[in-house]
Amino acid sequence: MKIAVGIIGIFLGLLVLMQSCAVTAGSGLLQDKATGGAAAIGMLVGLLFFIAGAFSFALPLVGAIMFGLAAAFAFLASTQGSFSDLTIWGFIALVLAVMSFFTWRSGKKKQIA
């Protein structure tokens, strides 16, 4: 499951980064500062997805923490502006955080046994 969470995290991180860049450009053209701010936080969320996906291969607990941070930032940013897709990314980050946590926990149980 480590490999699946890592690959999904890296791919979705790139997707969130590209989407946030497009929203930032659009909000700059429309001069919508609230959406531009939310999109800037969306870029941070994409970066956290990417980093969490990379950490999920070797250190799944660190990946779970990073996915949790990405979810928190996504939920906070989705309340401002009109970039409501961040709510969806927040829920996806929570699911990946839970998957990464259980991957870490199952690996820890194998070490004890």
Backbone as XML, in Angstrom:
<?xml version="1.0"?>
<chain id="A" units="angstrom">
  <residue number="1" name="MET">
    <atom name="N" x="0.814" y="-1.182" z="0.000"/>
    <atom name="CA" x="0.000" y="0.000" z="0.000"/>
    <atom name="C" x="0.869" y="1.262" z="0.000"/>
  </residue>
  <residue number="2" name="LYS">
    <atom name="N" x="2.120" y="1.134" z="0.484"/>
    <atom name="CA" x="3.022" y="2.287" z="0.477"/>
    <atom name="C" x="3.236" y="2.821" z="-0.927"/>
  </residue>
  <residue number="3" name="ILE">
    <atom name="N" x="3.413" y="1.914" z="-1.852"/>
    <atom name="CA" x="3.682" y="2.316" z="-3.224"/>
    <atom name="C" x="2.451" y="3.003" z="-3.827"/>
  </residue>
  <residue number="4" name="ALA">
    <atom name="N" x="1.274" y="2.472" z="-3.551"/>
    <atom name="CA" x="0.048" y="3.068" z="-4.091"/>
    <atom name="C" x="-0.164" y="4.479" z="-3.539"/>
  </residue>
  <residue number="5" name="VAL">
    <atom name="N" x="-0.004" y="4.646" z="-2.230"/>
    <atom name="CA" x="-0.188" y="5.971" z="-1.619"/>
    <atom name="C" x="0.853" y="6.944" z="-2.154"/>
  </residue>
  <residue number="6" name="GLY">
    <atom name="N" x="2.086" y="6.476" z="-2.315"/>
    <atom name="CA" x="3.147" y="7.342" z="-2.831"/>
    <atom name="C" x="2.891" y="7.808" z="-4.248"/>
  </residue>
  <residue number="7" name="ILE">
    <atom name="N" x="2.520" y="6.886" z="-5.108"/>
    <atom name="CA" x="2.275" y="7.244" z="-6.509"/>
    <atom name="C" x="1.051" y="8.150" z="-6.626"/>
  </residue>
  <residue number="8" name="ILE">
    <atom name="N" x="-0.016" y="7.813" z="-5.906"/>
    <atom name="CA" x="-1.223" y="8.653" z="-5.946"/>
    <atom name="C" x="-0.921" y="10.044" z="-5.405"/>
  </residue>
  <residue number="9" name="GLY">
    <atom name="N" x="-0.164" y="10.126" z="-4.315"/>
    <atom name="CA" x="0.172" y="11.421" z="-3.724"/>
    <atom name="C" x="0.997" y="12.292" z="-4.654"/>
  </residue>
  <residue number="10" name="ILE">
    <atom name="N" x="1.986" y="11.701" z="-5.301"/>
    <atom name="CA" x="2.831" y="12.467" z="-6.223"/>
    <atom name="C" x="2.020" y="12.934" z="-7.429"/>
  </residue>
  <residue number="11" name="PHE">
    <atom name="N" x="1.213" y="12.039" z="-7.993"/>
    <atom name="CA" x="0.402" y="12.412" z="-9.155"/>
    <atom name="C" x="-0.604" y="13.502" z="-8.810"/>
  </residue>
  <residue number="12" name="LEU">
    <atom name="N" x="-1.315" y="13.333" z="-7.694"/>
    <atom name="CA" x="-2.304" y="14.343" z="-7.308"/>
    <atom name="C" x="-1.645" y="15.656" z="-6.907"/>
  </residue>
  <residue number="13" name="GLY">
    <atom name="N" x="-0.435" y="15.580" z="-6.353"/>
    <atom name="CA" x="0.289" y="16.804" z="-6.035"/>
    <atom name="C" x="0.564" y="17.629" z="-7.272"/>
  </residue>
  <residue number="14" name="LEU">
    <atom name="N" x="1.003" y="16.977" z="-8.323"/>
    <atom name="CA" x="1.233" y="17.689" z="-9.581"/>
    <atom name="C" x="-0.073" y="18.236" z="-10.153"/>
  </residue>
  <residue number="15" name="LEU">
    <atom name="N" x="-1.153" y="17.465" z="-10.025"/>
    <atom name="CA" x="-2.446" y="17.907" z="-10.527"/>
    <atom name="C" x="-2.959" y="19.130" z="-9.761"/>
  </residue>
  <residue number="16" name="VAL">
    <atom name="N" x="-2.824" y="19.110" z="-8.439"/>
    <atom name="CA" x="-3.269" y="20.247" z="-7.618"/>
    <atom name="C" x="-2.418" y="21.473" z="-7.925"/>
  </residue>
  <residue number="17" name="LEU">
    <atom name="N" x="-1.120" y="21.266" z="-8.099"/>
    <atom name="CA" x="-0.246" y="22.395" z="-8.442"/>
    <atom name="C" x="-0.653" y="23.035" z="-9.767"/>
  </residue>
  <residue number="18" name="MET">
    <atom name="N" x="-0.903" y="22.216" z="-10.776"/>
    <atom name="CA" x="-1.307" y="22.764" z="-12.069"/>
    <atom name="C" x="-2.656" y="23.476" z="-11.982"/>
  </residue>
  <residue number="19" name="GLN">
    <atom name="N" x="-3.610" y="22.889" z="-11.276"/>
    <atom name="CA" x="-4.921" y="23.511" z="-11.140"/>
    <atom name="C" x="-4.815" y="24.830" z="-10.378"/>
  </residue>
  <residue number="20" name="SER">
    <atom name="N" x="-4.013" y="24.854" z="-9.331"/>
    <atom name="CA" x="-3.868" y="26.076" z="-8.539"/>
    <atom name="C" x="-3.167" y="27.172" z="-9.336"/>
  </residue>
  <residue number="21" name="CYS">
    <atom name="N" x="-2.211" y="26.786" z="-10.164"/>
    <atom name="CA" x="-1.561" y="27.784" z="-11.022"/>
    <atom name="C" x="-2.554" y="28.378" z="-12.016"/>
  </residue>
  <residue number="22" name="ALA">
    <atom name="N" x="-3.417" y="27.537" z="-12.564"/>
    <atom name="CA" x="-4.427" y="28.036" z="-13.506"/>
    <atom name="C" x="-5.424" y="28.963" z="-12.814"/>
  </residue>
  <residue number="23" name="VAL">
    <atom name="N" x="-5.825" y="28.611" z="-11.599"/>
    <atom name="CA" x="-6.757" y="29.462" z="-10.859"/>
    <atom name="C" x="-6.085" y="30.773" z="-10.476"/>
  </residue>
  <residue number="24" name="THR">
    <atom name="N" x="-4.803" y="30.722" z="-10.118"/>
    <atom name="CA" x="-4.073" y="31.952" z="-9.794"/>
    <atom name="C" x="-4.013" y="32.871" z="-11.005"/>
  </residue>
  <residue number="25" name="ALA">
    <atom name="N" x="-3.744" y="32.316" z="-12.168"/>
    <atom name="CA" x="-3.697" y="33.127" z="-13.379"/>
    <atom name="C" x="-5.065" y="33.721" z="-13.697"/>
  </residue>
  <residue number="26" name="GLY">
    <atom name="N" x="-6.102" y="32.916" z="-13.549"/>
    <atom name="CA" x="-7.451" y="33.413" z="-13.809"/>
    <atom name="C" x="-7.882" y="34.484" z="-12.826"/>
  </residue>
  <residue number="27" name="SER">
    <atom name="N" x="-7.518" y="34.307" z="-11.569"/>
    <atom name="CA" x="-7.895" y="35.321" z="-10.575"/>
    <atom name="C" x="-7.097" y="36.604" z="-10.769"/>
  </residue>
  <residue number="28" name="GLY">
    <atom name="N" x="-5.902" y="36.490" z="-11.315"/>
    <atom name="CA" x="-5.128" y="37.689" z="-11.631"/>
    <atom name="C" x="-5.753" y="38.464" z="-12.770"/>
  </residue>
  <residue number="29" name="LEU">
    <atom name="N" x="-6.271" y="37.744" z="-13.756"/>
    <atom name="CA" x="-6.944" y="38.414" z="-14.870"/>
    <atom name="C" x="-8.253" y="39.076" z="-14.436"/>
  </residue>
  <residue number="30" name="LEU">
    <atom name="N" x="-8.954" y="38.406" z="-13.513"/>
    <atom name="CA" x="-10.228" y="38.943" z="-13.037"/>
    <atom name="C" x="-10.065" y="39.868" z="-11.835"/>
  </residue>
  <residue number="31" name="GLN">
    <atom name="N" x="-8.863" y="40.001" z="-11.347"/>
    <atom name="CA" x="-8.540" y="40.823" z="-10.187"/>
    <atom name="C" x="-9.365" y="40.428" z="-8.961"/>
  </residue>
  <residue number="32" name="ASP">
    <atom name="N" x="-9.418" y="39.126" z="-8.705"/>
    <atom name="CA" x="-10.121" y="38.581" z="-7.546"/>
    <atom name="C" x="-9.078" y="38.142" z="-6.526"/>
  </residue>
  <residue number="33" name="LYS">
    <atom name="N" x="-8.823" y="38.987" z="-5.535"/>
    <atom name="CA" x="-7.744" y="38.729" z="-4.586"/>
    <atom name="C" x="-8.045" y="37.566" z="-3.654"/>
  </residue>
  <residue number="34" name="ALA">
    <atom name="N" x="-9.306" y="37.359" z="-3.288"/>
    <atom name="CA" x="-9.658" y="36.270" z="-2.380"/>
    <atom name="C" x="-9.395" y="34.914" z="-3.036"/>
  </residue>
  <residue number="35" name="THR">
    <atom name="N" x="-9.811" y="34.777" z="-4.281"/>
    <atom name="CA" x="-9.563" y="33.522" z="-4.991"/>
    <atom name="C" x="-8.074" y="33.347" z="-5.255"/>
  </residue>
  <residue number="36" name="GLY">
    <atom name="N" x="-7.366" y="34.438" z="-5.535"/>
    <atom name="CA" x="-5.915" y="34.350" z="-5.727"/>
    <atom name="C" x="-5.209" y="33.881" z="-4.472"/>
  </residue>
  <residue number="37" name="GLY">
    <atom name="N" x="-5.667" y="34.344" z="-3.319"/>
    <atom name="CA" x="-5.088" y="33.881" z="-2.053"/>
    <atom name="C" x="-5.370" y="32.414" z="-1.805"/>
  </residue>
  <residue number="38" name="ALA">
    <atom name="N" x="-6.596" y="31.990" z="-2.093"/>
    <atom name="CA" x="-6.949" y="30.576" z="-1.942"/>
    <atom name="C" x="-6.142" y="29.711" z="-2.897"/>
  </residue>
  <residue number="39" name="ALA">
    <atom name="N" x="-5.910" y="30.208" z="-4.107"/>
    <atom name="CA" x="-5.118" y="29.445" z="-5.077"/>
    <atom name="C" x="-3.657" y="29.365" z="-4.651"/>
  </residue>
  <residue number="40" name="ALA">
    <atom name="N" x="-3.155" y="30.418" z="-4.007"/>
    <atom name="CA" x="-1.776" y="30.366" z="-3.507"/>
    <atom name="C" x="-1.647" y="29.305" z="-2.420"/>
  </residue>
  <residue number="41" name="ILE">
    <atom name="N" x="-2.647" y="29.211" z="-1.562"/>
    <atom name="CA" x="-2.634" y="28.144" z="-0.559"/>
    <atom name="C" x="-2.826" y="26.791" z="-1.235"/>
  </residue>
  <residue number="42" name="GLY">
    <atom name="N" x="-3.562" y="26.770" z="-2.338"/>
    <atom name="CA" x="-3.716" y="25.542" z="-3.109"/>
    <atom name="C" x="-2.392" y="25.051" z="-3.668"/>
  </residue>
  <residue number="43" name="MET">
    <atom name="N" x="-1.521" y="25.990" z="-4.044"/>
    <atom name="CA" x="-0.186" y="25.581" z="-4.492"/>
    <atom name="C" x="0.595" y="24.947" z="-3.346"/>
  </residue>
  <residue number="44" name="LEU">
    <atom name="N" x="0.438" y="25.497" z="-2.146"/>
    <atom name="CA" x="1.075" y="24.892" z="-0.971"/>
    <atom name="C" x="0.511" y="23.500" z="-0.719"/>
  </residue>
  <residue number="45" name="VAL">
    <atom name="N" x="-0.791" y="23.343" z="-0.888"/>
    <atom name="CA" x="-1.422" y="22.035" z="-0.719"/>
    <atom name="C" x="-0.859" y="21.045" z="-1.740"/>
  </residue>
  <residue number="46" name="GLY">
    <atom name="N" x="-0.703" y="21.483" z="-2.989"/>
    <atom name="CA" x="-0.117" y="20.612" z="-4.012"/>
    <atom name="C" x="1.311" y="20.212" z="-3.670"/>
  </residue>
  <residue number="47" name="LEU">
    <atom name="N" x="2.077" y="21.154" z="-3.153"/>
    <atom name="CA" x="3.447" y="20.848" z="-2.747"/>
    <atom name="C" x="3.466" y="19.863" z="-1.584"/>
  </residue>
  <residue number="48" name="LEU">
    <atom name="N" x="2.543" y="20.041" z="-0.631"/>
    <atom name="CA" x="2.461" y="19.105" z="0.495"/>
    <atom name="C" x="2.037" y="17.715" z="0.034"/>
  </residue>
  <residue number="49" name="PHE">
    <atom name="N" x="1.113" y="17.642" z="-0.929"/>
    <atom name="CA" x="0.739" y="16.345" z="-1.518"/>
    <atom name="C" x="1.979" y="15.670" z="-2.114"/>
  </residue>
  <residue number="50" name="PHE">
    <atom name="N" x="2.747" y="16.432" z="-2.872"/>
    <atom name="CA" x="3.931" y="15.885" z="-3.540"/>
    <atom name="C" x="4.947" y="15.384" z="-2.520"/>
  </residue>
  <residue number="51" name="ILE">
    <atom name="N" x="5.218" y="16.185" z="-1.503"/>
    <atom name="CA" x="6.187" y="15.798" z="-0.474"/>
    <atom name="C" x="5.684" y="14.591" z="0.311"/>
  </residue>
  <residue number="52" name="ALA">
    <atom name="N" x="4.395" y="14.595" z="0.661"/>
    <atom name="CA" x="3.827" y="13.474" z="1.404"/>
    <atom name="C" x="3.885" y="12.189" z="0.589"/>
  </residue>
  <residue number="53" name="GLY">
    <atom name="N" x="3.617" y="12.295" z="-0.703"/>
    <atom name="CA" x="3.721" y="11.118" z="-1.560"/>
    <atom name="C" x="5.143" y="10.578" z="-1.609"/>
  </residue>
  <residue number="54" name="ALA">
    <atom name="N" x="6.119" y="11.471" z="-1.632"/>
    <atom name="CA" x="7.517" y="11.027" z="-1.650"/>
    <atom name="C" x="7.905" y="10.377" z="-0.325"/>
  </residue>
  <residue number="55" name="PHE">
    <atom name="N" x="7.426" y="10.939" z="0.785"/>
    <atom name="CA" x="7.753" y="10.364" z="2.091"/>
    <atom name="C" x="7.013" y="9.063" z="2.356"/>
  </residue>
  <residue number="56" name="SER">
    <atom name="N" x="5.913" y="8.818" z="1.677"/>
    <atom name="CA" x="5.103" y="7.631" z="1.934"/>
    <atom name="C" x="5.838" y="6.337" z="1.593"/>
  </residue>
  <residue number="57" name="PHE">
    <atom name="N" x="6.834" y="6.403" z="0.736"/>
    <atom name="CA" x="7.572" y="5.192" z="0.382"/>
    <atom name="C" x="8.421" y="4.687" z="1.547"/>
  </residue>
  <residue number="58" name="ALA">
    <atom name="N" x="9.183" y="5.561" z="2.195"/>
    <atom name="CA" x="10.105" y="5.137" z="3.238"/>
    <atom name="C" x="9.592" y="5.444" z="4.643"/>
  </residue>
  <residue number="59" name="LEU">
    <atom name="N" x="8.928" y="6.579" z="4.822"/>
    <atom name="CA" x="8.452" y="7.007" z="6.138"/>
    <atom name="C" x="6.955" y="7.313" z="6.076"/>
  </residue>
  <residue number="60" name="PRO">
    <atom name="N" x="6.105" y="6.282" z="6.141"/>
    <atom name="CA" x="4.664" y="6.506" z="5.975"/>
    <atom name="C" x="4.056" y="7.394" z="7.056"/>
  </residue>
  <residue number="61" name="LEU">
    <atom name="N" x="4.614" y="7.410" z="8.266"/>
    <atom name="CA" x="4.059" y="8.274" z="9.306"/>
    <atom name="C" x="4.275" y="9.746" z="8.961"/>
  </residue>
  <residue number="62" name="VAL">
    <atom name="N" x="5.441" y="10.084" z="8.424"/>
    <atom name="CA" x="5.697" y="11.454" z="7.993"/>
    <atom name="C" x="4.759" y="11.812" z="6.842"/>
  </residue>
  <residue number="63" name="GLY">
    <atom name="N" x="4.532" y="10.870" z="5.953"/>
    <atom name="CA" x="3.581" y="11.095" z="4.858"/>
    <atom name="C" x="2.175" y="11.347" z="5.372"/>
  </residue>
  <residue number="64" name="ALA">
    <atom name="N" x="1.765" y="10.595" z="6.404"/>
    <atom name="CA" x="0.437" y="10.789" z="6.981"/>
    <atom name="C" x="0.312" y="12.174" z="7.603"/>
  </residue>
  <residue number="65" name="ILE">
    <atom name="N" x="1.358" y="12.615" z="8.285"/>
    <atom name="CA" x="1.337" y="13.949" z="8.896"/>
    <atom name="C" x="1.269" y="15.025" z="7.816"/>
  </residue>
  <residue number="66" name="MET">
    <atom name="N" x="2.034" y="14.859" z="6.746"/>
    <atom name="CA" x="2.024" y="15.846" z="5.667"/>
    <atom name="C" x="0.673" y="15.876" z="4.949"/>
  </residue>
  <residue number="67" name="PHE">
    <atom name="N" x="0.073" y="14.701" z="4.746"/>
    <atom name="CA" x="-1.267" y="14.672" z="4.144"/>
    <atom name="C" x="-2.277" y="15.346" z="5.073"/>
  </residue>
  <residue number="68" name="GLY">
    <atom name="N" x="-2.125" y="15.163" z="6.379"/>
    <atom name="CA" x="-2.996" y="15.830" z="7.333"/>
    <atom name="C" x="-2.859" y="17.346" z="7.272"/>
  </residue>
  <residue number="69" name="LEU">
    <atom name="N" x="-1.618" y="17.823" z="7.161"/>
    <atom name="CA" x="-1.396" y="19.267" z="7.005"/>
    <atom name="C" x="-2.011" y="19.782" z="5.706"/>
  </residue>
  <residue number="70" name="ALA">
    <atom name="N" x="-1.855" y="19.017" z="4.639"/>
    <atom name="CA" x="-2.445" y="19.418" z="3.358"/>
    <atom name="C" x="-3.955" y="19.511" z="3.474"/>
  </residue>
  <residue number="71" name="ALA">
    <atom name="N" x="-4.575" y="18.569" z="4.187"/>
    <atom name="CA" x="-6.028" y="18.609" z="4.363"/>
    <atom name="C" x="-6.441" y="19.841" z="5.157"/>
  </residue>
  <residue number="72" name="ALA">
    <atom name="N" x="-5.707" y="20.146" z="6.219"/>
    <atom name="CA" x="-6.043" y="21.309" z="7.043"/>
    <atom name="C" x="-5.948" y="22.600" z="6.232"/>
  </residue>
  <residue number="73" name="PHE">
    <atom name="N" x="-4.855" y="22.757" z="5.479"/>
    <atom name="CA" x="-4.706" y="23.949" z="4.650"/>
    <atom name="C" x="-5.786" y="24.026" z="3.572"/>
  </residue>
  <residue number="74" name="ALA">
    <atom name="N" x="-6.132" y="22.876" z="2.993"/>
    <atom name="CA" x="-7.148" y="22.860" z="1.945"/>
    <atom name="C" x="-8.509" y="23.283" z="2.492"/>
  </residue>
  <residue number="75" name="PHE">
    <atom name="N" x="-8.868" y="22.778" z="3.668"/>
    <atom name="CA" x="-10.157" y="23.148" z="4.252"/>
    <atom name="C" x="-10.185" y="24.626" z="4.642"/>
  </residue>
  <residue number="76" name="LEU">
    <atom name="N" x="-9.068" y="25.131" z="5.149"/>
    <atom name="CA" x="-9.019" y="26.546" z="5.502"/>
    <atom name="C" x="-9.114" y="27.444" z="4.263"/>
  </residue>
  <residue number="77" name="ALA">
    <atom name="N" x="-8.427" y="27.067" z="3.208"/>
    <atom name="CA" x="-8.413" y="27.899" z="2.003"/>
    <atom name="C" x="-9.724" y="27.815" z="1.227"/>
  </residue>
  <residue number="78" name="SER">
    <atom name="N" x="-10.456" y="26.718" z="1.388"/>
    <atom name="CA" x="-11.696" y="26.580" z="0.622"/>
    <atom name="C" x="-12.793" y="27.516" z="1.125"/>
  </residue>
  <residue number="79" name="THR">
    <atom name="N" x="-12.609" y="28.094" z="2.297"/>
    <atom name="CA" x="-13.625" y="29.004" z="2.828"/>
    <atom name="C" x="-13.519" y="30.401" z="2.240"/>
  </residue>
  <residue number="80" name="GLN">
    <atom name="N" x="-12.408" y="30.726" z="1.601"/>
    <atom name="CA" x="-12.253" y="32.055" z="1.011"/>
    <atom name="C" x="-12.189" y="31.954" z="-0.501"/>
  </residue>
  <residue number="81" name="GLY">
    <atom name="N" x="-12.696" y="32.958" z="-1.165"/>
    <atom name="CA" x="-12.666" y="32.970" z="-2.621"/>
    <atom name="C" x="-13.658" y="31.983" z="-3.212"/>
  </residue>
  <residue number="82" name="SER">
    <atom name="N" x="-13.495" y="31.723" z="-4.481"/>
    <atom name="CA" x="-14.398" y="30.799" z="-5.174"/>
    <atom name="C" x="-13.641" y="29.584" z="-5.708"/>
  </residue>
  <residue number="83" name="PHE">
    <atom name="N" x="-12.645" y="29.131" z="-4.952"/>
    <atom name="CA" x="-11.862" y="27.945" z="-5.332"/>
    <atom name="C" x="-12.325" y="26.787" z="-4.453"/>
  </residue>
  <residue number="84" name="SER">
    <atom name="N" x="-13.543" y="26.315" z="-4.719"/>
    <atom name="CA" x="-14.158" y="25.304" z="-3.861"/>
    <atom name="C" x="-13.614" y="23.895" z="-4.102"/>
  </residue>
  <residue number="85" name="ASP">
    <atom name="N" x="-12.813" y="23.710" z="-5.131"/>
    <atom name="CA" x="-12.209" y="22.395" z="-5.368"/>
    <atom name="C" x="-11.271" y="21.995" z="-4.243"/>
  </residue>
  <residue number="86" name="LEU">
    <atom name="N" x="-10.799" y="22.964" z="-3.487"/>
    <atom name="CA" x="-9.897" y="22.636" z="-2.388"/>
    <atom name="C" x="-10.574" y="21.781" z="-1.328"/>
  </residue>
  <residue number="87" name="THR">
    <atom name="N" x="-11.888" y="21.869" z="-1.209"/>
    <atom name="CA" x="-12.605" y="21.000" z="-0.274"/>
    <atom name="C" x="-12.454" y="19.543" z="-0.691"/>
  </residue>
  <residue number="88" name="ILE">
    <atom name="N" x="-12.570" y="19.283" z="-1.974"/>
    <atom name="CA" x="-12.412" y="17.920" z="-2.490"/>
    <atom name="C" x="-10.988" y="17.439" z="-2.246"/>
  </residue>
  <residue number="89" name="TRP">
    <atom name="N" x="-10.002" y="18.300" z="-2.510"/>
    <atom name="CA" x="-8.607" y="17.920" z="-2.274"/>
    <atom name="C" x="-8.349" y="17.673" z="-0.790"/>
  </residue>
  <residue number="90" name="GLY">
    <atom name="N" x="-9.050" y="18.400" z="0.063"/>
    <atom name="CA" x="-8.910" y="18.182" z="1.501"/>
    <atom name="C" x="-9.406" y="16.802" z="1.911"/>
  </residue>
  <residue number="91" name="PHE">
    <atom name="N" x="-10.554" y="16.390" z="1.384"/>
    <atom name="CA" x="-11.065" y="15.056" z="1.704"/>
    <atom name="C" x="-10.167" y="13.965" z="1.142"/>
  </residue>
  <residue number="92" name="ILE">
    <atom name="N" x="-9.636" y="14.175" z="-0.049"/>
    <atom name="CA" x="-8.708" y="13.193" z="-0.625"/>
    <atom name="C" x="-7.448" y="13.105" z="0.226"/>
  </residue>
  <residue number="93" name="ALA">
    <atom name="N" x="-6.963" y="14.246" z="0.706"/>
    <atom name="CA" x="-5.781" y="14.244" z="1.567"/>
    <atom name="C" x="-6.051" y="13.498" z="2.867"/>
  </residue>
  <residue number="94" name="LEU">
    <atom name="N" x="-7.254" y="13.645" z="3.418"/>
    <atom name="CA" x="-7.594" y="12.901" z="4.639"/>
    <atom name="C" x="-7.601" y="11.391" z="4.393"/>
  </residue>
  <residue number="95" name="VAL">
    <atom name="N" x="-8.153" y="10.986" z="3.266"/>
    <atom name="CA" x="-8.178" y="9.551" z="2.942"/>
    <atom name="C" x="-6.754" y="9.021" z="2.787"/>
  </residue>
  <residue number="96" name="LEU">
    <atom name="N" x="-5.901" y="9.772" z="2.096"/>
    <atom name="CA" x="-4.518" y="9.341" z="1.922"/>
    <atom name="C" x="-3.757" y="9.350" z="3.243"/>
  </residue>
  <residue number="97" name="ALA">
    <atom name="N" x="-4.083" y="10.285" z="4.138"/>
    <atom name="CA" x="-3.439" y="10.315" z="5.456"/>
    <atom name="C" x="-3.813" y="9.068" z="6.256"/>
  </residue>
  <residue number="98" name="VAL">
    <atom name="N" x="-5.083" y="8.685" z="6.209"/>
    <atom name="CA" x="-5.515" y="7.480" z="6.923"/>
    <atom name="C" x="-4.853" y="6.241" z="6.331"/>
  </residue>
  <residue number="99" name="MET">
    <atom name="N" x="-4.800" y="6.169" z="5.008"/>
    <atom name="CA" x="-4.155" y="5.019" z="4.365"/>
    <atom name="C" x="-2.676" y="4.947" z="4.730"/>
  </residue>
  <residue number="100" name="SER">
    <atom name="N" x="-2.015" y="6.099" z="4.740"/>
    <atom name="CA" x="-0.599" y="6.127" z="5.076"/>
    <atom name="C" x="-0.380" y="5.759" z="6.539"/>
  </residue>
  <residue number="101" name="PHE">
    <atom name="N" x="-1.268" y="6.219" z="7.417"/>
    <atom name="CA" x="-1.148" y="5.875" z="8.840"/>
    <atom name="C" x="-1.289" y="4.374" z="9.046"/>
  </residue>
  <residue number="102" name="PHE">
    <atom name="N" x="-2.298" y="3.758" z="8.412"/>
    <atom name="CA" x="-2.478" y="2.321" z="8.583"/>
    <atom name="C" x="-1.343" y="1.530" z="7.945"/>
  </residue>
  <residue number="103" name="THR">
    <atom name="N" x="-0.740" y="2.054" z="6.899"/>
    <atom name="CA" x="0.440" y="1.418" z="6.326"/>
    <atom name="C" x="1.584" y="1.438" z="7.327"/>
  </residue>
  <residue number="104" name="TRP">
    <atom name="N" x="1.780" y="2.576" z="7.993"/>
    <atom name="CA" x="2.833" y="2.687" z="9.004"/>
    <atom name="C" x="2.555" y="1.733" z="10.158"/>
  </residue>
  <residue number="105" name="ARG">
    <atom name="N" x="1.288" y="1.683" z="10.597"/>
    <atom name="CA" x="0.934" y="0.834" z="11.732"/>
    <atom name="C" x="1.105" y="-0.646" z="11.417"/>
  </residue>
  <residue number="106" name="SER">
    <atom name="N" x="0.746" y="-1.061" z="10.216"/>
    <atom name="CA" x="0.915" y="-2.472" z="9.861"/>
    <atom name="C" x="2.390" y="-2.824" z="9.722"/>
  </residue>
  <residue number="107" name="GLY">
    <atom name="N" x="3.196" y="-1.887" z="9.239"/>
    <atom name="CA" x="4.640" y="-2.130" z="9.165"/>
    <atom name="C" x="5.270" y="-2.218" z="10.536"/>
  </residue>
  <residue number="108" name="LYS">
    <atom name="N" x="4.768" y="-1.441" z="11.477"/>
    <atom name="CA" x="5.287" y="-1.465" z="12.846"/>
    <atom name="C" x="4.918" y="-2.786" z="13.513"/>
  </residue>
  <residue number="109" name="LYS">
    <atom name="N" x="3.710" y="-3.307" z="13.249"/>
    <atom name="CA" x="3.296" y="-4.588" z="13.821"/>
    <atom name="C" x="4.164" y="-5.720" z="13.286"/>
  </residue>
  <residue number="110" name="LYS">
    <atom name="N" x="4.556" y="-5.633" z="12.020"/>
    <atom name="CA" x="5.400" y="-6.680" z="11.432"/>
    <atom name="C" x="6.787" y="-6.682" z="12.061"/>
  </residue>
  <residue number="111" name="GLN">
    <atom name="N" x="7.294" y="-5.500" z="12.432"/>
    <atom name="CA" x="8.603" y="-5.420" z="13.062"/>
    <atom name="C" x="8.585" y="-6.037" z="14.465"/>
  </residue>
  <residue number="112" name="ILE">
    <atom name="N" x="7.483" y="-5.873" z="15.179"/>
    <atom name="CA" x="7.375" y="-6.404" z="16.536"/>
    <atom name="C" x="7.267" y="-7.921" z="16.505"/>
  </residue>
  <residue number="113" name="ALA">
    <atom name="N" x="6.492" y="-8.464" z="15.559"/>
    <atom name="CA" x="6.253" y="-9.901" z="15.493"/>
    <atom name="C" x="7.421" y="-10.657" z="14.960"/>
  </residue>
</chain>
